[in-house]
Amino acid sequence: LSQLEEHLGTKPSSFDRLARRTALTRRNLAKLHPPNDAQDELDAMLHQLDRVTADLRRVATTARGDDVVKQRRAARALVRSSNAVQQAETRLKLAVQG
């Protein structure tokens, strides 16, 4: 999370902007036609991108409030979903490469 804050700043608008970019990336990836043996991995990647986008929006929303507990929960969920995206991306790359 500290690395995320370092690169994005702690402004809610930074998380909103990243959520929009992530959603756009997801839409672009959904248009791809992977090899048949990589379709499951692409579907998993798209699912994880949906999760991380929702978590980015939740971080932005909670950052606008004053509930520290909700902010921490949102941040933890974002870390988990970010890790899941990285894992899904690795599996997708391996499936595409054969």
Secondary structure, 3 states (H helix, E strand, C coil): CHHHHHHHCCCHHHHHHHHHHHHHHHHHHHCCCCCHHHHHHHHHHHHHHHHHHHHHHHHHHHHCCCCHHHHHHHHHHHHHHHHHHHHHHHHHHHHHHC
